[in-house]
Amino acid sequence: MSDFIFPNAEAKDTVDAYVLGGEERPLIFHGTNGTGKSLLQRLIPNAIEQRVASLQVVKCADLKSADDIHDLYGRNKYFNRTFTIDGQRFNYIIIEEFFMTNKKMIDALKIELDQTLGTDLTILSTNRFEKIDYGIVSRSIDLELIPCEPNTFFPHAKKMFISEGIVYDDQKLLKTLEVTYTLRRDNRKYYQAIDSLFRTI
């Protein structure tokens, strides 16, 4: 978690609330591509457990029915409320690329979110937050992850050069990040730009 680059204080404070045990409601990450949504879905459970956590990871498109939703959470609710996988603080349900329009599936998910609160931590990621059913949103904490601005990403970029033993002018590096941000606001583009610099030095 220490290497994750938070775009702002709100994002860090929200994640810290989960890691430090102050929050257990479902969490919805939303925003454009390349902002770290999928990465955080995995980092948060590891940070909570202080080790590599056991996760159930599924893409939303692979869930075809209400039964699939119930199967994802497990049908033996008494067992789930009494035990967690590997003695973890939570059972972790990770649903990627969340977008659901089937009413029966949405209702099934609402039921599961209610019944597993406190034992399961559901973390959703989506690029279509505005399309998510209000009943799911109201049960959750939602956090928009935005692309990091150049000044925010710069310290991490600087560390990458230091770790490679490469001396590079700070102003030139910052200018590269600024140009990259102007062309495409996607954190992955920063890494591509830095990789290009490495290959030219």
TORFILO-566288 format. One line per 5 residues: their letters; for each residue z, y, x of C-alpha. Coordinates in nm, 4 decimals, decimal comma. Layout:
<pts>
a	Z:Y:X ~ ...
</pts>
This chain:
<pts>
msdfi	0,0000:0,0000:0,0000 ~ 0,0695:0,2357:0,2909 ~ -0,3011:0,2418:0,3793 ~ -0,4171:0,3331:0,0296 ~ -0,5385:0,6920:0,0050
fpnae	-0,4057:0,8513:-0,3116 ~ -0,6234:1,1348:-0,4423 ~ -0,3269:1,3344:-0,5738 ~ 0,0489:1,3320:-0,6328 ~ 0,0142:1,2087:-0,9918
akdtv	-0,1542:0,8881:-0,8779 ~ 0,1077:0,8205:-0,6116 ~ 0,3988:0,8969:-0,8446 ~ 0,2616:0,6653:-1,1133 ~ 0,2108:0,3774:-0,8721
dayvl	0,5535:0,4354:-0,7164 ~ 0,7121:0,4077:-1,0610 ~ 0,5813:0,0508:-1,0877 ~ 0,6560:-0,0466:-0,7295 ~ 1,0136:0,0839:-0,7474
ggeer	1,0845:-0,0880:-1,0792 ~ 1,0927:0,2135:-1,3069 ~ 0,7943:0,1132:-1,5202 ~ 0,6755:-0,2141:-1,6726 ~ 0,4292:-0,1116:-1,9424
plifh	0,0647:-0,2200:-1,9079 ~ -0,1323:-0,0002:-1,6702 ~ -0,4890:0,1206:-1,7185 ~ -0,6823:0,2525:-1,4197 ~ -0,9913:0,4486:-1,5127
gtngt	-1,2417:0,6692:-1,3386 ~ -1,5760:0,6586:-1,1644 ~ -1,6905:0,3883:-0,9246 ~ -1,5501:0,3841:-0,5741 ~ -1,2058:0,5302:-0,6417
gksll	-0,9970:0,2210:-0,5629 ~ -0,9227:0,0894:-0,9119 ~ -0,9823:-0,2773:-0,8311 ~ -0,8002:-0,2474:-0,5000 ~ -0,4901:-0,0988:-0,6625
qrlip	-0,4903:-0,3743:-0,9245 ~ -0,4112:-0,6126:-0,6397 ~ -0,1991:-0,3896:-0,4187 ~ 0,0580:-0,3054:-0,6862 ~ 0,1675:-0,6674:-0,7508
naieq	0,1915:-0,7283:-0,3757 ~ 0,4036:-0,4162:-0,3340 ~ 0,6334:-0,5122:-0,6221 ~ 0,6833:-0,8643:-0,4875 ~ 0,6893:-0,7586:-0,1206
rvasl	0,4499:-1,0444:-0,0481 ~ 0,1096:-1,1696:-0,1581 ~ 0,1542:-1,2096:-0,5329 ~ 0,0063:-1,4799:-0,7539 ~ -0,2387:-1,3181:-0,9944
qvvkc	-0,4501:-1,4157:-1,2905 ~ -0,7720:-1,2203:-1,2432 ~ -1,0527:-1,2132:-1,4972 ~ -1,3505:-0,9946:-1,5757 ~ -1,3406:-0,8674:-1,9317
adlks	-1,6955:-0,9912:-1,9969 ~ -1,5738:-1,3485:-1,9391 ~ -1,3325:-1,3222:-2,2326 ~ -1,5330:-1,4281:-2,5369 ~ -1,2784:-1,4718:-2,8161
addih	-0,9233:-1,4087:-2,9341 ~ -0,8372:-1,7611:-2,8189 ~ -0,9476:-1,6654:-2,4671 ~ -0,7019:-1,3758:-2,4776 ~ -0,4151:-1,5983:-2,5886
dlygr	-0,5074:-1,8630:-2,3304 ~ -0,5059:-1,5995:-2,0564 ~ -0,1438:-1,5174:-2,1316 ~ -0,0426:-1,8764:-2,2040 ~ 0,0498:-2,0195:-2,5404
nkyfn	0,4073:-2,1210:-2,4518 ~ 0,5718:-1,7820:-2,4931 ~ 0,9242:-1,9223:-2,4620 ~ 0,8391:-2,0599:-2,1180 ~ 0,6751:-1,7325:-2,0164
rtfti	0,9791:-1,5318:-2,1242 ~ 1,2097:-1,7627:-1,9291 ~ 1,0133:-1,8239:-1,6101 ~ 0,7561:-1,6441:-1,3973 ~ 0,5044:-1,7860:-1,1510
dgqrf	0,6611:-1,8546:-0,8099 ~ 0,9797:-1,6737:-0,9141 ~ 0,8004:-1,3392:-0,9225 ~ 0,9298:-1,0284:-1,0958 ~ 0,6275:-1,0476:-1,3286
nyiii	0,3400:-1,2702:-1,4230 ~ 0,0391:-1,0559:-1,3354 ~ -0,2670:-1,0328:-1,5601 ~ -0,5550:-0,8433:-1,3987 ~ -0,8505:-0,7622:-1,6250
eeffm	-1,1422:-0,5989:-1,4465 ~ -1,4202:-0,3883:-1,5998 ~ -1,2310:-0,3665:-1,9263 ~ -1,4439:-0,2914:-2,2322 ~ -1,3671:-0,4643:-2,5605
tnkkm	-1,5134:-0,3976:-2,9054 ~ -1,4380:-0,7207:-3,0929 ~ -1,1557:-0,6387:-3,3364 ~ -1,0041:-0,9876:-3,3296 ~ -0,9934:-0,9806:-2,9510
idalk	-0,8439:-0,6317:-2,9501 ~ -0,5772:-0,7369:-3,1998 ~ -0,5025:-1,0478:-2,9926 ~ -0,4573:-0,8350:-2,6819 ~ -0,2221:-0,5984:-2,8652
ieldq	-0,0108:-0,8958:-2,9731 ~ 0,0045:-1,0283:-2,6182 ~ 0,0928:-0,6889:-2,4720 ~ 0,3817:-0,6616:-2,7182 ~ 0,5100:-1,0168:-2,6751
tlgtd	0,4904:-1,0263:-2,2958 ~ 0,6315:-0,6807:-2,2199 ~ 0,8901:-0,7187:-1,9470 ~ 0,7697:-1,0590:-1,8265 ~ 0,3975:-0,9989:-1,7750
ltils	0,2446:-0,6920:-1,6151 ~ -0,1096:-0,6334:-1,7363 ~ -0,3294:-0,4091:-1,5218 ~ -0,6695:-0,3069:-1,6568 ~ -0,9497:-0,1231:-1,4803
tnrfe	-1,2371:0,0450:-1,6592 ~ -1,5152:0,3003:-1,6347 ~ -1,5134:0,3398:-2,0139 ~ -1,1675:0,4687:-2,0892 ~ -1,2871:0,6808:-2,3805
kidyg	-1,4056:0,3628:-2,5561 ~ -1,0751:0,1751:-2,5354 ~ -0,8931:0,1130:-2,8622 ~ -0,6137:0,3655:-2,9147 ~ -0,3647:0,0892:-2,9916
ivsrs	-0,4120:-0,0517:-2,6419 ~ -0,3939:0,2914:-2,4793 ~ -0,0769:0,3834:-2,6690 ~ 0,0961:0,0703:-2,5390 ~ 0,0053:0,1526:-2,1798
idlel	0,0279:0,4029:-1,8991 ~ -0,3175:0,5341:-1,8154 ~ -0,4086:0,6822:-1,4803 ~ -0,7402:0,8399:-1,3915 ~ -0,8306:0,7809:-1,0289
ipcep	-1,0601:1,0508:-0,8968 ~ -1,2539:1,0496:-0,5686 ~ -1,0570:1,1835:-0,2735 ~ -1,1529:1,5293:-0,1590 ~ -1,2609:1,5615:0,2065
ntffp	-0,9323:1,7168:0,3218 ~ -0,7397:1,4329:0,1571 ~ -0,9524:1,1642:0,3204 ~ -0,9644:1,3343:0,6612 ~ -0,6315:1,2009:0,8042
hakkm	-0,7394:0,8448:0,7228 ~ -1,0816:0,9031:0,8783 ~ -0,9135:1,0433:1,1886 ~ -0,6976:0,7302:1,2185 ~ -1,0109:0,5158:1,2011
fiseg	-1,1532:0,6954:1,5049 ~ -0,8249:0,6702:1,6931 ~ -0,7979:0,2969:1,6215 ~ -1,1467:0,2515:1,7677 ~ -1,0543:0,4557:2,0739
ivydd	-1,3221:0,7128:1,9934 ~ -1,2731:1,0843:2,0540 ~ -1,4626:1,2935:1,8003 ~ -1,4488:1,6604:1,7108 ~ -1,2284:1,7240:1,4059
qkllk	-1,4510:1,9950:1,2632 ~ -1,7606:1,7777:1,2899 ~ -1,5772:1,4901:1,1233 ~ -1,4554:1,7108:0,8396 ~ -1,8057:1,8520:0,7954
tlevt	-1,9432:1,4982:0,7651 ~ -1,6877:1,4212:0,4951 ~ -1,7696:1,7432:0,3096 ~ -2,1427:1,6692:0,3111 ~ -2,0758:1,3134:0,1943
ytlrr	-1,8547:1,4383:-0,0892 ~ -2,1207:1,6875:-0,1977 ~ -2,3901:1,4206:-0,2101 ~ -2,1859:1,1518:-0,3872 ~ -1,8222:1,1574:-0,4958
dnrky	-1,7396:0,7991:-0,4114 ~ -1,4731:0,6997:-0,1572 ~ -1,6903:0,4132:-0,0357 ~ -1,9480:0,6668:0,0812 ~ -1,6926:0,8071:0,3263
yqaid	-1,6645:0,4664:0,4918 ~ -2,0413:0,4346:0,5074 ~ -2,0707:0,7792:0,6660 ~ -1,8032:0,6969:0,9246 ~ -1,9711:0,3664:1,0033
slfrt	-2,2942:0,5565:1,0646 ~ -2,1096:0,7887:1,3033 ~ -1,9636:0,4919:1,4909 ~ -2,3124:0,3524:1,5430 ~ -2,4451:0,6815:1,6814
i	-2,1615:0,7568:1,9239
</pts>
